[in-house]
Amino acid sequence: MARDGAGMSGWSLPSQVDECLRAAKVNDVDRLVSAMENDSVLVDAGRELRGSERAAWLRSFLGREAVQIHPISCWREKGIVVLTVLVKRGELGESRPFDWIFHLDDERIERMLIELHQLSELPRPVDTFVRGTNSGDLEVLLDTFVDDALVNDQLCDHWGKEAIREWAIRDIVGEQLAIRVVSNVDHYGHCILTAHVQGNFDKRGLPEPLVLVFYFSMHRDKIVQLIILRNLSGT
């Protein structure tokens, strides 16, 4: 994902988006509104809100109770930032995932959409792998594999947890990899996941978007083998 300065989430976010996240985390609606331009639009269920309506909706969304907001993934592409966050109200409240979708023009927020995040129908270890990758959580990522698992990435084998740890530190967490799932197929118990991938890797000569296919083999809710290949079928 693109880098625009260090954000509090651990990802590189445009300054206005980072300020919105900071304001929301402390339930400061006035600060959140001021981070947006006066003519910025907030979209709720297709309804466009501006001015005082926008501020009133944000106050209702955040509520009066203590709110905890934990960003879990971020995706950037062509002027759009999709920030997925867990929102919890009160000590005993249920955490619910939301997508905050920012449309930017020269880093200025033109539109902001807030939608309930649709959970994927991926097998549990694959879903956890994707979430661990997108949040940069190394331990969550590693816990999806059995101890003697095999990862083959860019035609190189990484056998066992220690080798996979080194690979993940270098090529997943180190490059701030972000995976947006395009499709997944259950093929005789194996999961074939096609995704658009971004990160801080060398993109020279690579297509936009970069399409990779992740071939997962699982046993008892753990990944035993993962093969990652670039999809050339459309070229």
Secondary structure as GFF3:
##gff-version 3
##sequence-region A 1 235
A	DSSP	alpha_helix	15	25	.	.	.	ID=ss1
A	DSSP	alpha_helix	29	34	.	.	.	ID=ss2
A	DSSP	beta_strand	41	44	.	.	.	ID=ss3
A	DSSP	beta_strand	47	49	.	.	.	ID=ss4
A	DSSP	alpha_helix	51	62	.	.	.	ID=ss5
A	DSSP	beta_strand	67	77	.	.	.	ID=ss6
A	DSSP	beta_strand	80	89	.	.	.	ID=ss7
A	DSSP	beta_strand	96	105	.	.	.	ID=ss8
A	DSSP	beta_strand	108	116	.	.	.	ID=ss9
A	DSSP	alpha_helix	124	135	.	.	.	ID=ss10
A	DSSP	alpha_helix	138	142	.	.	.	ID=ss11
A	DSSP	beta_strand	145	153	.	.	.	ID=ss12
A	DSSP	beta_strand	156	159	.	.	.	ID=ss13
A	DSSP	alpha_helix	160	167	.	.	.	ID=ss14
A	DSSP	pi_helix	168	173	.	.	.	ID=ss15
A	DSSP	beta_strand	178	187	.	.	.	ID=ss16
A	DSSP	beta_strand	190	198	.	.	.	ID=ss17
A	DSSP	beta_strand	210	219	.	.	.	ID=ss18
A	DSSP	beta_strand	222	230	.	.	.	ID=ss19
###
